[in-house]
Amino acid sequence: MNSATRCSRSVITIVLCVAFSVPCGGGEPHEQKALSLCQLVENWKSYNRQTVRLRAIYAVGPVTDWVYDPACGDAYSGVRFRDDVKGRYTKLDRVVFEDKVHRRAWVTIEGVFHGPEPYSDDEIARTPPQLRDMFRKGHRRYGHMDMFDSMIEVSNLAKVSRVADSVPVTKIDPGRRIFPNLP
């Protein structure tokens, strides 16, 4: 094959790769775009029990940990790390430990999202009779003492970085009632 033919094939390959956004030889595979916590919580029915990629601030408290995003107001979600979590777990520990005041880090995590879905009839039937109406009116909750309406079960820590001191801190209201509609 002469050099003109080789050059033509190379040019055609490059044009096709660029036109169809296909990784060509040695490039990084296309990475799934991370959702914001706002998108995830607002559209929880679309993402419920689905594997998602989320970018948020991971925070550690005295009894539980959670993710939040200052752009989302007081939306937050519980976090549970799977036993076989992959990725930058050691780096997360280091970044959170170094932030001695707020104990937080920006993370991009992947895992299964669980939203505030209703309890199944089978689950309600297994609860004590005096609690059944409360469970019928309520929804599934997650985390320590059912603090969160949603949770992400983390299987991969894709990215971890330090949070700038200027980023607002979101703390969970300790006086928050778990079942606000009850007397």
C-alpha positions as CSV (number, residue, x, y, z in Angstrom):
1,M,0.0,0.0,0.0
2,N,1.4,3.3,-1.0
3,S,1.7,6.3,1.4
4,A,-1.1,8.3,-0.3
5,T,-3.6,5.4,0.4
6,R,-2.4,5.0,4.0
7,C,-2.7,8.8,4.5
8,S,-6.3,8.8,3.0
9,R,-7.3,5.9,5.3
10,S,-5.9,7.7,8.4
11,V,-7.8,10.9,7.5
12,I,-11.0,9.0,6.9
13,T,-10.6,7.1,10.3
14,I,-10.0,10.4,12.1
15,V,-13.0,12.1,10.5
16,L,-15.3,9.2,11.3
17,C,-14.1,9.1,14.9
18,V,-14.7,12.8,15.4
19,A,-18.0,12.8,13.6
20,F,-19.5,9.9,15.6
21,S,-17.7,10.7,18.9
22,V,-16.1,7.3,19.0
23,P,-12.9,6.9,21.0
24,C,-10.1,6.1,18.5
25,G,-6.9,4.3,19.5
26,G,-5.6,5.1,22.9
27,G,-8.3,7.6,23.9
28,E,-10.2,7.4,27.2
29,P,-13.6,5.7,26.9
30,H,-16.6,8.1,27.0
31,E,-17.4,8.7,30.7
32,Q,-21.1,8.8,31.8
33,K,-22.0,12.4,32.8
34,A,-22.6,12.8,36.5
35,L,-26.0,13.9,37.7
36,S,-26.4,16.7,40.3
37,L,-28.2,15.9,43.5
38,C,-30.9,18.3,42.5
39,Q,-31.6,16.3,39.3
40,L,-31.6,13.0,41.3
41,V,-33.9,14.0,44.1
42,E,-36.3,16.0,42.0
43,N,-36.7,13.0,39.5
44,W,-36.3,10.2,42.0
45,K,-39.0,8.0,40.3
46,S,-36.9,8.0,37.1
47,Y,-33.8,7.0,38.9
48,N,-35.2,4.8,41.7
49,R,-33.3,1.5,41.9
50,Q,-31.1,2.5,39.0
51,T,-27.4,2.7,38.8
52,V,-26.4,6.4,38.7
53,R,-23.3,8.5,38.6
54,L,-23.6,11.5,41.1
55,R,-21.4,14.5,41.8
56,A,-22.0,16.0,45.3
57,I,-20.3,16.7,48.6
58,Y,-19.8,13.8,50.8
59,A,-20.1,14.7,54.5
60,V,-19.4,12.8,57.7
61,G,-21.3,13.5,60.9
62,P,-21.1,12.0,64.4
63,V,-23.5,9.1,63.6
64,T,-24.1,9.0,59.9
65,D,-22.8,10.2,56.5
66,W,-24.6,11.8,53.6
67,V,-24.2,13.7,50.3
68,Y,-25.4,17.2,49.6
69,D,-25.0,20.0,47.1
70,P,-25.1,23.7,48.2
71,A,-26.9,24.5,44.9
72,C,-29.8,22.2,45.9
73,G,-30.8,23.9,49.1
74,D,-31.5,21.4,51.9
75,A,-31.7,18.3,49.6
76,Y,-29.5,15.6,50.9
77,S,-29.3,11.8,50.6
78,G,-28.0,9.0,52.8
79,V,-24.9,7.1,51.8
80,R,-24.1,3.4,52.2
81,F,-20.8,2.0,50.9
82,R,-21.0,-1.6,49.6
83,D,-18.5,-4.0,51.1
84,D,-16.9,-4.4,47.7
85,V,-16.7,-0.7,46.9
86,K,-14.1,0.1,44.2
87,G,-12.2,3.3,43.4
88,R,-10.6,6.0,45.6
89,Y,-11.7,4.9,49.0
90,T,-8.3,5.5,50.6
91,K,-8.2,9.0,49.1
92,L,-11.7,9.8,50.4
93,D,-10.6,8.8,53.9
94,R,-7.5,11.0,53.6
95,V,-9.4,14.1,52.3
96,V,-12.2,13.8,54.9
97,F,-9.6,13.3,57.7
98,E,-7.6,16.4,56.5
99,D,-10.8,18.6,56.7
100,K,-10.8,18.5,60.5
101,V,-13.6,21.0,60.9
102,H,-16.3,20.0,58.3
103,R,-15.2,16.4,57.4
104,R,-16.3,16.5,53.8
105,A,-15.1,16.0,50.2
106,W,-16.4,16.5,46.7
107,V,-17.0,13.1,45.2
108,T,-18.2,11.6,42.0
109,I,-19.8,8.3,43.0
110,E,-21.6,5.5,41.2
111,G,-24.2,3.3,42.8
112,V,-27.8,2.3,43.1
113,F,-30.1,5.1,44.0
114,H,-33.1,4.4,46.4
115,G,-35.9,7.0,46.6
116,P,-38.8,7.5,49.0
117,E,-40.9,4.7,47.5
118,P,-44.0,3.5,49.4
119,Y,-43.8,0.3,51.5
120,S,-45.2,-2.8,49.8
121,D,-48.4,-4.4,51.2
122,D,-46.3,-7.4,52.3
123,E,-44.0,-5.2,54.4
124,I,-47.0,-3.3,55.9
125,A,-48.7,-6.7,56.8
126,R,-45.5,-7.7,58.7
127,T,-45.5,-4.6,61.0
128,P,-47.4,-4.4,64.3
129,P,-51.0,-3.5,63.8
130,Q,-50.7,-0.2,65.6
131,L,-48.1,1.0,63.1
132,R,-49.7,-0.1,59.9
133,D,-51.6,3.1,59.2
134,M,-48.4,5.1,59.7
135,F,-46.6,2.9,57.2
136,R,-49.4,3.2,54.7
137,K,-49.3,7.0,54.9
138,G,-45.5,7.2,54.9
139,H,-42.6,6.0,52.6
140,R,-39.4,4.1,52.9
141,R,-36.6,6.0,54.6
142,Y,-32.9,5.4,55.0
143,G,-29.9,5.9,57.2
144,H,-29.4,6.3,60.9
145,M,-32.9,6.5,62.5
146,D,-34.5,6.9,59.1
147,M,-33.0,10.4,58.6
148,F,-33.1,10.5,54.8
149,D,-35.8,10.2,52.1
150,S,-33.3,8.8,49.7
151,M,-30.0,6.9,49.7
152,I,-27.3,5.9,47.3
153,E,-25.6,2.5,47.7
154,V,-22.1,3.3,46.5
155,S,-20.2,0.7,44.4
156,N,-17.5,3.0,43.0
157,L,-15.8,6.2,44.1
158,A,-14.8,7.6,40.7
159,K,-13.4,11.0,41.9
160,V,-12.5,12.6,45.2
161,S,-11.3,16.2,45.8
162,R,-11.0,18.7,48.6
163,V,-13.9,21.1,49.2
164,A,-13.0,24.8,49.3
165,D,-13.5,26.5,52.6
166,S,-15.8,29.0,50.8
167,V,-18.4,26.3,49.9
168,P,-21.3,26.4,52.4
169,V,-21.7,23.6,54.9
170,T,-25.0,21.8,55.1
171,K,-25.8,20.1,58.3
172,I,-28.8,18.0,59.1
173,D,-31.2,19.5,61.5
174,P,-30.9,17.5,64.7
175,G,-34.4,18.6,65.8
176,R,-36.0,17.3,62.6
177,R,-39.0,15.0,63.2
178,I,-38.8,11.7,61.4
179,F,-42.5,11.4,61.0
180,P,-43.6,15.1,60.8
181,N,-47.3,14.4,60.4
182,L,-47.6,12.5,63.6
183,P,-48.7,14.1,66.9
